Amino acid sequence: MSHGTKSAYEPVFGAAYEELRQTLAARDAAIVIDHARTLSFMLTDGIVPSNSKEGYFARLLIRRALRVLSKVPEAPDLISVIERVAREIAREYPEIGAHRDDRDRLLTAEIERYSEALERARPILQRQEERLAASGGRVTEENLVEWYDSLGVPPEVAVSLISNPPKVPDDFYSKVATRHEQETPTG
């Protein structure tokens, strides 16, 4: 918003947004708040983070929020951000507060899975890059998509783990989402 007006997030998520603004840029704080709001509803509705359908979207939001928060060591953890946002939402939607334990259990499990995926990925990515180089090739955007889909490694992380990375396209996640939409049968 411009002309001295507040962010759209301040009136609704004031305390949580302001806490994030202490450590994150306005855009990053808005991303995390928006993802926290969406995840509060999704996880309350029983969506389990996974690699398919709605679960894939939940996983994508969790991991993106984690990446944004990881940019700044002083940033709060994702579970505490979601808890603060959920408390605000629960004023209008009490079911959000009623499912706190389930939500936190799902979040904790997904955060652990993400951390484990990143640890497993480093040697795998380096071996694959070596194989490509040995055959005269190099890592491409398609490799980044495959690593993201199969190993859960975001391109921003993948390029930091290999020696000769490609440029990550600005619309990487849109391309991945489109790919998933095309793979998902309708009906």
N, CA, C and O of each residue as an XYZ file, in Angstrom:
748
protein
N       0.850     -1.172      0.000
C       0.000      0.000      0.000
C       0.898      1.237      0.000
O       2.059      1.170      0.402
N       0.365      2.333     -0.441
C       1.190      3.526     -0.570
C       0.561      4.711      0.143
O      -0.462      4.588      0.817
N       1.203      5.863     -0.024
C       0.717      7.122      0.533
C       0.574      7.072      2.048
O      -0.380      7.618      2.602
N       1.520      6.418      2.720
C       1.524      6.418      4.166
C       0.521      5.504      4.829
O       0.433      5.483      6.057
N      -0.237      4.750      4.060
C      -1.203      3.847      4.667
C      -0.491      2.608      5.182
O       0.606      2.273      4.735
N      -1.113      1.952      6.101
C      -0.544      0.740      6.674
C      -0.684     -0.424      5.711
O      -1.475     -0.391      4.768
N       0.096     -1.440      5.972
C      -0.023     -2.677      5.212
C      -1.390     -3.284      5.482
O      -1.979     -3.065      6.541
N      -1.886     -4.041      4.525
C      -3.169     -4.727      4.708
C      -3.100     -5.724      5.856
O      -4.135     -6.107      6.401
N      -1.905     -6.148      6.227
C      -1.747     -7.154      7.274
C      -1.770     -6.554      8.676
O      -2.111     -7.248      9.634
N      -1.415     -5.289      8.812
C      -1.333     -4.687     10.137
C      -2.650     -4.674     10.908
O      -2.653     -5.049     12.081
N      -3.778     -4.257     10.307
C      -5.018     -4.213     11.088
C      -5.473     -5.585     11.586
O      -6.030     -5.693     12.678
N      -5.240     -6.622     10.800
C      -5.727     -7.951     11.165
C      -4.707     -8.724     11.989
O      -5.060     -9.367     12.978
N      -3.461     -8.662     11.589
C      -2.417     -9.462     12.238
C      -1.363     -8.561     12.871
O      -0.171     -8.866     12.826
N      -1.796     -7.470     13.452
C      -0.912     -6.444     13.980
C       0.308     -6.929     14.721
O       1.431     -6.672     14.287
N       0.121     -7.626     15.831
C       1.254     -8.037     16.662
C       2.163     -9.013     15.928
O       3.385     -8.877     15.972
N       1.583     -9.984     15.261
C       2.394    -10.977     14.543
C       3.148    -10.314     13.392
O       4.328    -10.588     13.176
N       2.464     -9.448     12.661
C       3.106     -8.761     11.538
C       4.227     -7.854     12.041
O       5.327     -7.857     11.489
N       3.951     -7.090     13.071
C       4.964     -6.178     13.608
C       6.174     -6.941     14.141
O       7.308     -6.488     13.984
N       5.946     -8.089     14.764
C       7.073     -8.904     15.240
C       7.948     -9.330     14.061
O       9.174     -9.252     14.133
N       7.322     -9.775     12.994
C       8.089    -10.187     11.814
C       8.815     -9.007     11.180
O       9.936     -9.154     10.693
N       8.184     -7.845     11.185
C       8.815     -6.657     10.593
C      10.060     -6.230     11.360
O      10.873     -5.468     10.836
N      10.222     -6.704     12.585
C      11.437     -6.391     13.340
C      12.658     -7.058     12.715
O      13.778     -6.565     12.847
N      12.434     -8.191     12.026
C      13.558     -8.945     11.475
C      13.491     -9.152      9.964
O      14.515     -9.431      9.341
N      12.314     -9.024      9.365
C      12.152     -9.301      7.937
C      11.719     -8.058      7.169
O      11.112     -7.147      7.732
N      12.035     -8.034      5.893
C      11.540     -6.980      5.006
C      10.020     -7.081      4.929
O       9.451     -8.140      5.197
N       9.369     -5.994      4.566
C       7.899     -5.960      4.525
C       7.332     -7.064      3.639
O       6.368     -7.728      4.019
N       7.918     -7.267      2.469
C       7.411     -8.300      1.552
C       7.542     -9.689      2.173
O       6.613    -10.493      2.104
N       8.689     -9.968      2.776
C       8.890    -11.276      3.401
C       7.950    -11.475      4.587
O       7.419    -12.568      4.783
N       7.743    -10.424      5.375
C       6.808    -10.525      6.499
C       5.398    -10.801      5.986
O       4.676    -11.611      6.569
N       5.004    -10.142      4.912
C       3.672    -10.364      4.337
C       3.535    -11.788      3.810
O       2.485    -12.409      3.973
N       4.586    -12.309      3.180
C       4.555    -13.691      2.682
C       4.336    -14.658      3.836
O       3.474    -15.534      3.762
N       5.110    -14.503      4.896
C       5.009    -15.427      6.030
C       3.644    -15.315      6.697
O       3.040    -16.335      7.027
N       3.151    -14.107      6.900
C       1.829    -13.924      7.520
C       0.745    -14.549      6.647
O      -0.131    -15.251      7.153
N       0.799    -14.300      5.355
C      -0.210    -14.851      4.451
C      -0.163    -16.378      4.454
O      -1.205    -17.032      4.496
N       1.037    -16.944      4.410
C       1.165    -18.404      4.439
C       0.674    -18.959      5.778
O       0.027    -20.006      5.819
N       0.980    -18.261      6.864
C       0.534    -18.713      8.187
C      -0.993    -18.717      8.270
O      -1.589    -19.642      8.821
N      -1.612    -17.686      7.725
C      -3.080    -17.613      7.709
C      -3.659    -18.771      6.901
O      -4.559    -19.472      7.365
N      -3.145    -18.966      5.708
C      -3.643    -20.034      4.840
C      -3.432    -21.397      5.485
O      -4.329    -22.240      5.470
N      -2.256    -21.612      6.046
C      -1.965    -22.900      6.693
C      -2.847    -23.131      7.914
O      -3.220    -24.270      8.198
N      -3.183    -22.079      8.633
C      -4.077    -22.235      9.788
C      -5.395    -22.858      9.357
O      -5.909    -23.763     10.015
N      -5.937    -22.372      8.253
C      -7.196    -22.932      7.743
C      -6.997    -24.324      7.158
O      -7.776    -25.233      7.445
N      -5.969    -24.499      6.347
C      -5.758    -25.790      5.680
C      -5.550    -26.924      6.687
O      -6.172    -27.981      6.584
N      -4.674    -26.690      7.652
C      -4.367    -27.746      8.616
C      -5.550    -28.011      9.538
O      -5.776    -29.151      9.944
N      -6.306    -26.970      9.870
C      -7.523    -27.157     10.665
C      -8.547    -27.980      9.896
O      -9.291    -28.765     10.485
N      -8.581    -27.799      8.584
C      -9.512    -28.559      7.740
C      -9.049    -29.992      7.501
O      -9.711    -30.748      6.791
N      -7.924    -30.366      8.088
C      -7.463    -31.751      7.989
C      -6.553    -32.056      6.816
O      -6.284    -33.224      6.537
N      -6.078    -31.044      6.129
C      -5.152    -31.281      5.016
C      -3.782    -31.623      5.591
O      -3.245    -30.903      6.433
N      -3.235    -32.728      5.123
C      -1.933    -33.209      5.593
C      -0.887    -32.880      4.529
O      -1.067    -33.235      3.364
N       0.205    -32.206      4.908
C       1.253    -31.923      3.926
C       1.752    -33.215      3.274
O       2.069    -34.189      3.957
N       1.815    -33.200      1.932
C       2.224    -34.397      1.193
C       2.704    -33.976     -0.190
O       2.925    -32.793     -0.448
N       2.861    -34.945     -1.066
C       3.303    -34.644     -2.429
C       2.170    -34.669     -3.443
O       2.426    -34.694     -4.646
N       0.930    -34.662     -2.987
C      -0.170    -34.687     -3.950
C      -1.322    -33.784     -3.516
O      -1.576    -33.584     -2.328
N      -1.994    -33.259     -4.503
C      -3.204    -32.449     -4.359
C      -3.049    -31.331     -3.334
O      -2.051    -30.611     -3.344
N      -4.027    -31.184     -2.454
C      -4.005    -30.104     -1.467
C      -2.815    -30.224     -0.529
O      -2.267    -29.219     -0.076
N      -2.422    -31.451     -0.242
C      -1.271    -31.675      0.629
C       0.003    -31.098      0.045
O       0.874    -30.628      0.778
N       0.112    -31.132     -1.276
C       1.281    -30.556     -1.942
C       1.309    -29.042     -1.728
O       2.367    -28.466     -1.472
N       0.151    -28.405     -1.833
C       0.081    -26.958     -1.628
C       0.454    -26.605     -0.186
O       1.167    -25.628      0.046
N      -0.020    -27.389      0.779
C       0.337    -27.147      2.182
C       1.847    -27.284      2.369
O       2.477    -26.452      3.022
N       2.421    -28.339      1.792
C       3.872    -28.549      1.898
C       4.623    -27.377      1.271
O       5.601    -26.892      1.842
N       4.181    -26.924      0.117
C       4.822    -25.808     -0.563
C       4.793    -24.550      0.309
O       5.801    -23.854      0.424
N       3.648    -24.257      0.921
C       3.530    -23.070      1.772
C       4.427    -23.167      3.001
O       5.093    -22.197      3.364
N       4.446    -24.325      3.639
C       5.288    -24.508      4.828
C       6.750    -24.299      4.465
O       7.466    -23.562      5.143
N       7.186    -24.945      3.402
C       8.603    -24.872      3.038
C       8.995    -23.481      2.551
O      10.110    -23.025      2.804
N       8.097    -22.817      1.863
C       8.412    -21.450      1.438
C       8.519    -20.531      2.652
O       9.432    -19.709      2.729
N       7.601    -20.663      3.590
C       7.670    -19.843      4.806
C       8.961    -20.134      5.570
O       9.597    -19.215      6.086
N       9.348    -21.403      5.643
C      10.601    -21.761      6.320
C      11.807    -21.126      5.624
O      12.718    -20.635      6.291
N      11.815    -21.133      4.299
C      12.929    -20.525      3.556
C      12.994    -19.026      3.817
O      14.078    -18.476      4.017
N      11.841    -18.363      3.816
C      11.827    -16.920      4.068
C      12.330    -16.635      5.480
O      13.156    -15.745      5.679
N      11.839    -17.383      6.451
C      12.271    -17.170      7.836
C      13.754    -17.484      8.025
O      14.415    -16.869      8.861
N      14.276    -18.432      7.259
C      15.684    -18.822      7.429
C      16.656    -17.771      6.905
O      17.855    -17.856      7.169
N      16.160    -16.790      6.170
C      17.030    -15.720      5.669
C      17.632    -14.912      6.812
O      18.717    -14.344      6.684
N      16.915    -14.867      7.927
C      17.334    -14.037      9.055
C      17.364    -14.893     10.318
O      16.315    -15.346     10.778
N      18.550    -15.122     10.885
C      18.648    -15.985     12.071
C      17.784    -15.528     13.252
O      17.345    -16.352     14.053
N      17.541    -14.222     13.361
C      16.762    -13.701     14.489
C      15.255    -13.832     14.289
O      14.486    -13.541     15.205
N      14.825    -14.259     13.116
C      13.387    -14.375     12.839
C      12.767    -15.441     13.735
O      13.431    -16.417     14.082
N      11.507    -15.266     14.110
C      10.838    -16.282     14.935
C      10.641    -17.574     14.146
O      10.722    -17.582     12.918
N      10.383    -18.655     14.858
C      10.152    -19.932     14.178
C       8.728    -19.965     13.614
O       7.843    -19.246     14.077
N       8.532    -20.810     12.609
C       7.255    -20.864     11.896
C       6.094    -21.256     12.806
O       5.008    -20.687     12.694
N       6.302    -22.205     13.691
C       5.201    -22.642     14.562
C       4.713    -21.490     15.433
O       3.507    -21.325     15.622
N       5.633    -20.693     15.963
C       5.190    -19.576     16.808
C       4.480    -18.504     15.980
O       3.538    -17.878     16.468
N       4.913    -18.283     14.739
C       4.220    -17.319     13.874
C       2.804    -17.807     13.591
O       1.845    -17.044     13.703
N       2.677    -19.068     13.227
C       1.350    -19.616     12.930
C       0.472    -19.579     14.173
O      -0.726    -19.315     14.072
N       1.039    -19.836     15.326
C       0.264    -19.779     16.573
C      -0.287    -18.368     16.793
O      -1.456    -18.208     17.145
N       0.535    -17.360     16.592
C       0.072    -15.976     16.793
C      -1.013    -15.613     15.790
O      -2.017    -15.000     16.153
N      -0.816    -15.988     14.535
C      -1.810    -15.699     13.501
C      -3.102    -16.464     13.783
O      -4.195    -15.913     13.653
N      -2.977    -17.723     14.165
C      -4.156    -18.551     14.452
C      -4.967    -17.972     15.612
O      -6.196    -18.029     15.594
N      -4.293    -17.419     16.613
C      -5.013    -16.795     17.730
C      -5.872    -15.629     17.241
O      -6.999    -15.444     17.702
N      -5.337    -14.855     16.315
C      -6.112    -13.744     15.749
C      -7.311    -14.271     14.956
O      -8.424    -13.766     15.098
N      -7.077    -15.278     14.130
C      -8.147    -15.845     13.303
C      -9.210    -16.509     14.170
O     -10.398    -16.444     13.854
N      -8.792    -17.145     15.256
C      -9.716    -17.902     16.115
C     -10.788    -17.011     16.740
O     -11.813    -17.516     17.197
N     -10.572    -15.717     16.767
C     -11.611    -14.811     17.280
C     -12.868    -14.897     16.420
O     -13.987    -14.821     16.927
N     -12.671    -15.055     15.121
C     -13.794    -15.175     14.185
C     -14.109    -16.624     13.830
O     -15.248    -16.955     13.498
N     -13.107    -17.476     13.902
C     -13.255    -18.888     13.520
C     -12.729    -19.763     14.656
O     -11.579    -20.201     14.613
N     -13.552    -20.022     15.669
C     -13.094    -20.741     16.859
C     -12.512    -22.124     16.570
O     -11.686    -22.617     17.338
N     -12.934    -22.754     15.473
C     -12.411    -24.087     15.152
C     -10.898    -24.058     14.919
O     -10.227    -25.077     15.085
N     -10.365    -22.906     14.538
C      -8.911    -22.773     14.341
C      -8.189    -23.045     15.662
O      -7.189    -23.762     15.693
N      -8.693    -22.477     16.734
C      -8.074    -22.687     18.044
C      -8.292    -24.082     18.587
O      -7.459    -24.606     19.326
N      -9.409    -24.683     18.222
C      -9.749    -26.011     18.746
C      -8.842    -27.110     18.205
O      -8.755    -28.184     18.800
N      -8.168    -26.862     17.091
C      -7.330    -27.888     16.460
C      -5.844    -27.575     16.566
O      -5.051    -28.018     15.736
N      -5.472    -26.820     17.575
C      -4.080    -26.386     17.737
C      -3.118    -27.566     17.818
O      -2.096    -27.567     17.133
N      -3.419    -28.564     18.634
C      -2.494    -29.689     18.811
C      -2.264    -30.441     17.502
O      -1.132    -30.796     17.174
N      -3.344    -30.681     16.757
C      -3.206    -31.360     15.463
C      -2.364    -30.526     14.501
O      -1.483    -31.046     13.816
N      -2.646    -29.240     14.463
C      -1.902    -28.335     13.580
C      -0.413    -28.349     13.924
O       0.435    -28.475     13.041
N      -0.105    -28.221     15.204
C       1.295    -28.195     15.621
C       1.995    -29.522     15.353
O       3.176    -29.540     15.006
N       1.284    -30.622     15.509
C       1.862    -31.944     15.226
C       2.206    -32.065     13.744
O       3.291    -32.528     13.391
N       1.276    -31.646     12.875
C       1.519    -31.695     11.434
C       2.677    -30.779     11.038
O       3.520    -31.157     10.224
N       2.717    -29.590     11.606
C       3.799    -28.653     11.303
C       5.150    -29.193     11.748
O       6.124    -29.141     10.997
N       5.207    -29.709     12.964
C       6.463    -30.252     13.480
C       6.966    -31.388     12.604
O       8.154    -31.452     12.288
N       6.076    -32.276     12.215
C       6.465    -33.406     11.363
C       6.972    -32.913     10.011
O       7.971    -33.425      9.506
N       6.302    -31.933      9.423
C       6.726    -31.431      8.106
C       8.044    -30.677      8.191
O       8.874    -30.782      7.288
N       8.246    -29.927      9.252
C       9.515    -29.214      9.438
C      10.657    -30.217      9.570
O      11.730    -30.011      9.002
N      10.439    -31.296     10.311
C      11.460    -32.342     10.448
C      11.734    -33.017      9.107
O      12.890    -33.261      8.761
N      10.674    -33.323      8.345
C      10.858    -33.947      7.026
C      11.676    -33.041      6.103
O      12.547    -33.510      5.372
N      11.391    -31.769      6.147
C      12.114    -30.817      5.301
C      13.595    -30.773      5.685
O      14.468    -30.802      4.817
N      13.864    -30.703      6.959
C      15.249    -30.678      7.433
C      15.997    -31.944      7.019
O      17.137    -31.876      6.559
N      15.353    -33.089      7.182
C      15.966    -34.361      6.790
C      16.199    -34.413      5.283
O      17.234    -34.903      4.832
N      15.251    -33.914      4.508
C      15.388    -33.913      3.046
C      16.598    -33.090      2.618
O      17.339    -33.490      1.720
N      16.796    -31.960      3.252
C      17.936    -31.116      2.901
C      19.256    -31.793      3.259
O      20.225    -31.702      2.505
N      19.298    -32.468      4.398
C      20.527    -33.168      4.795
C      20.856    -34.310      3.845
O      22.018    -34.504      3.490
N      19.849    -35.064      3.433
C      20.062    -36.181      2.498
C      20.457    -35.686      1.113
O      21.164    -36.379      0.381
N      20.009    -34.508      0.758
C      20.164    -34.021     -0.613
C      21.592    -33.635     -0.986
O      22.007    -33.857     -2.124
N      22.334    -33.074     -0.072
C      23.659    -32.539     -0.413
C      24.515    -33.542     -1.186
O      24.932    -33.229     -2.301
N      24.795    -34.725     -0.651
C      25.656    -35.648     -1.406
C      25.015    -36.130     -2.709
O      25.716    -36.392     -3.686
N      23.707    -36.244     -2.725
C      23.013    -36.696     -3.938
C      23.178    -35.670     -5.056
O      23.506    -36.027     -6.187
N      22.954    -34.408     -4.743
C      23.076    -33.354     -5.753
C      24.505    -33.260     -6.271
O      24.731    -33.093     -7.469
N      25.462    -33.367     -5.365
C      26.854    -33.270     -5.785
C      27.243    -34.443     -6.686
O      27.969    -34.253     -7.662
N      26.774    -35.646     -6.375
C      27.054    -36.808     -7.236
C      26.399    -36.635     -8.607
O      27.015    -36.921     -9.634
N      25.153    -36.166     -8.619
C      24.470    -35.978     -9.903
C      25.164    -34.911    -10.747
O      25.277    -35.059    -11.964
N      25.622    -33.852    -10.115
C      26.351    -32.823    -10.858
C      27.644    -33.402    -11.434
O      27.995    -33.112    -12.577
N      28.353    -34.216    -10.652
C      29.589    -34.845    -11.135
C      29.313    -35.750    -12.330
O      30.072    -35.745    -13.300
N      28.230    -36.531    -12.269
C      27.866    -37.414    -13.392
C      27.561    -36.608    -14.653
O      28.000    -36.957    -15.749
N      26.808    -35.534    -14.481
C      26.495    -34.684    -15.636
C      27.774    -34.095    -16.239
O      27.942    -34.085    -17.459
N      28.664    -33.611    -15.387
C      29.918    -33.020    -15.864
C      30.781    -34.064    -16.568
O      31.415    -33.761    -17.578
N      30.811    -35.286    -16.049
C      31.612    -36.360    -16.649
C      31.136    -36.695    -18.060
O      31.923    -37.135    -18.898
N      29.851    -36.487    -18.316
C      29.313    -36.775    -19.651
C      29.211    -35.511    -20.512
O      28.567    -35.514    -21.561
N      29.850    -34.441    -20.058
C      29.863    -33.203    -20.834
C      28.661    -32.308    -20.608
O      28.502    -31.302    -21.299
N      27.826    -32.652    -19.670
C      26.636    -31.851    -19.395
C      26.813    -30.975    -18.177
O      27.884    -30.908    -17.574
N      25.746    -30.315    -17.842
C      25.735    -29.500    -16.623
C      24.315    -29.451    -16.082
O      23.363    -29.816    -16.772
N      24.183    -29.006    -14.870
C      22.880    -28.913    -14.219
C      22.029    -27.882    -14.962
O      22.494    -26.792    -15.295
N      20.773    -28.252    -15.211
C      19.846    -27.375    -15.928
C      18.662    -27.012    -15.029
O      18.525    -27.515    -13.914
N      17.827    -26.138    -15.540
C      16.590    -25.783    -14.842
C      15.739    -27.033    -14.605
O      15.124    -27.176    -13.548
N      15.704    -27.930    -15.580
C      14.925    -29.166    -15.443
C      15.453    -30.025    -14.291
O      14.668    -30.652    -13.579
N      16.780    -30.058    -14.101
C      17.342    -30.775    -12.953
C      16.852    -30.156    -11.647
O      16.516    -30.869    -10.702
N      16.814    -28.833    -11.601
C      16.339    -28.152    -10.389
C      14.893    -28.529    -10.090
O      14.530    -28.761     -8.937
N      14.068    -28.590    -11.137
C      12.665    -28.981    -10.958
C      12.593    -30.413    -10.441
O      11.846    -30.702     -9.507
N      13.362    -31.299    -11.043
C      13.366    -32.706    -10.623
C      13.834    -32.844     -9.172
O      13.230    -33.585     -8.397
N      14.886    -32.149     -8.805
C      15.390    -32.211     -7.429
C      14.365    -31.653     -6.444
O      14.213    -32.158     -5.332
N      13.674    -30.617     -6.866
C      12.643    -30.048     -6.001
C      11.510    -31.052     -5.805
O      11.046    -31.264     -4.684
N      11.068    -31.668     -6.900
C       9.966    -32.631     -6.831
C      10.358    -33.927     -6.137
O       9.595    -34.440     -5.318
N      11.520    -34.460     -6.445
C      11.875    -35.782     -5.923
C      12.558    -35.739     -4.567
O      12.385    -36.650     -3.758
N      13.337    -34.685     -4.308
C      14.095    -34.611     -3.060
C      13.597    -33.527     -2.115
O      13.996    -33.485     -0.951
N      12.728    -32.650     -2.609
C      12.222    -31.565     -1.771
C      13.212    -30.438     -1.577
O      13.106    -29.676     -0.616
N      14.184    -30.322     -2.487
C      15.219    -29.299     -2.349
C      14.843    -28.075     -3.184
O      14.787    -28.154     -4.411
N      14.587    -26.950     -2.527
C      14.259    -25.732     -3.262
C      15.445    -25.310     -4.132
O      16.593    -25.570     -3.770
N      15.189    -24.673     -5.254
C      16.285    -24.298     -6.146
C      17.293    -23.357     -5.487
O      18.488    -23.420     -5.778
N      16.810    -22.484     -4.599
C      17.714    -21.561     -3.914
C      18.726    -22.322     -3.069
O      19.871    -21.894     -2.919
N      18.297    -23.447     -2.520
C      19.190    -24.284     -1.719
C      20.064    -25.131     -2.637
O      21.266    -25.264     -2.405
N      19.465    -25.702     -3.673
C      20.217    -26.567     -4.598
C      21.405    -25.829     -5.200
O      22.504    -26.380     -5.269
N      21.198    -24.592     -5.635
C      22.303    -23.868     -6.268
C      23.426    -23.559     -5.283
O      24.564    -23.329     -5.691
N      23.113    -23.553     -4.003
C      24.169    -23.324     -3.008
C      24.945    -24.606     -2.699
O      26.005    -24.552     -2.076
N      24.427    -25.750     -3.129
C      25.063    -27.034     -2.830
C      25.906    -27.574     -3.982
O      26.639    -28.548     -3.805
N      25.814    -26.960     -5.150
C      26.555    -27.456     -6.308
C      27.550    -26.396     -6.774
O      27.436    -25.225     -6.412
N      28.528    -26.817     -7.582
C      29.606    -25.899     -7.945
C      29.326    -25.064     -9.190
O      29.878    -23.972     -9.324
N      28.488    -25.541    -10.099
C      28.230    -24.815    -11.344
C      26.719    -24.712    -11.582
O      26.188    -25.355    -12.488
N      26.035    -23.912    -10.778
C      24.567    -23.881    -10.847
C      24.033    -23.062    -12.017
O      24.673    -22.113    -12.469
N      22.848    -23.442    -12.501
C      22.172    -22.606    -13.494
C      21.479    -21.441    -12.785
O      21.380    -21.422    -11.558
N      21.008    -20.484    -13.558
C      20.218    -19.394    -12.988
C      18.829    -19.945    -12.658
O      18.238    -20.676    -13.453
N      18.324    -19.594    -11.496
C      16.975    -20.008    -11.105
C      15.991    -19.002    -11.704
O      16.086    -17.808    -11.420
N      15.048    -19.466    -12.527
C      14.090    -18.522    -13.116
C      13.181    -17.912    -12.051
O      12.846    -18.559    -11.059
N      12.793    -16.670    -12.271
C      11.918    -15.976    -11.321
C      10.592    -16.698    -11.126
O      10.002    -16.642    -10.047
N      10.128    -17.371    -12.164
C       8.834    -18.047    -12.089
C       8.974    -19.552    -11.825
O       8.112    -20.337    -12.220
N      10.050    -19.943    -11.165
C      10.321    -21.367    -10.918
C       9.129    -22.077    -10.278
O       8.695    -23.122    -10.764
N       8.601    -21.517     -9.195
C       7.530    -22.197     -8.463
C       6.230    -22.238     -9.266
O       5.442    -23.173     -9.123
N       6.004    -21.241    -10.099
C       4.838    -21.280    -10.986
C       4.973    -22.419    -11.983
O       4.002    -23.113    -12.286
N       6.192    -22.605    -12.493
C       6.433    -23.707    -13.434
C       6.211    -25.056    -12.758
O       5.630    -25.965    -13.352
N       6.671    -25.183    -11.525
C       6.481    -26.437    -10.793
C       4.995    -26.677    -10.553
O       4.507    -27.790    -10.746
N       4.275    -25.642    -10.134
C       2.835    -25.790     -9.878
C       2.101    -26.179    -11.159
O       1.215    -27.033    -11.136
N       2.470    -25.554    -12.272
C       1.851    -25.892    -13.556
C       2.131    -27.344    -13.913
O       1.246    -28.056    -14.388
N       3.340    -27.769    -13.688
C       3.710    -29.167    -13.957
C       2.848    -30.124    -13.139
O       2.388    -31.146    -13.649
N       2.633    -29.788    -11.867
C       1.805    -30.644    -11.008
C       0.347    -30.640    -11.450
O      -0.318    -31.675    -11.399
N      -0.151    -29.494    -11.880
C      -1.531    -29.422    -12.370
C      -1.708    -30.296    -13.601
O      -2.739    -30.951    -13.756
N      -0.718    -30.310    -14.469
C      -0.789    -31.109    -15.691
C      -0.706    -32.603    -15.391
O      -1.269    -33.414    -16.126
N      -0.005    -32.973    -14.316
C       0.145    -34.380    -13.949
C      -1.055    -34.918    -13.199
O      -1.279    -36.128    -13.176
N      -1.848    -34.018    -12.571
C      -2.979    -34.437    -11.756
C      -4.195    -34.675    -12.636
O      -4.667    -33.755    -13.303
N      -4.713    -35.916    -12.644
C      -5.921    -36.171    -13.437
C      -7.114    -35.439    -12.839
O      -7.234    -35.316    -11.620
N      -7.986    -34.960    -13.700
C      -9.192    -34.273    -13.225
C     -10.333    -35.257    -13.128
O     -10.334    -36.315    -13.756
N     -11.308    -34.875    -12.317
C     -12.502    -35.713    -12.258
C     -12.783    -36.308    -10.988
O     -13.771    -37.030    -10.850
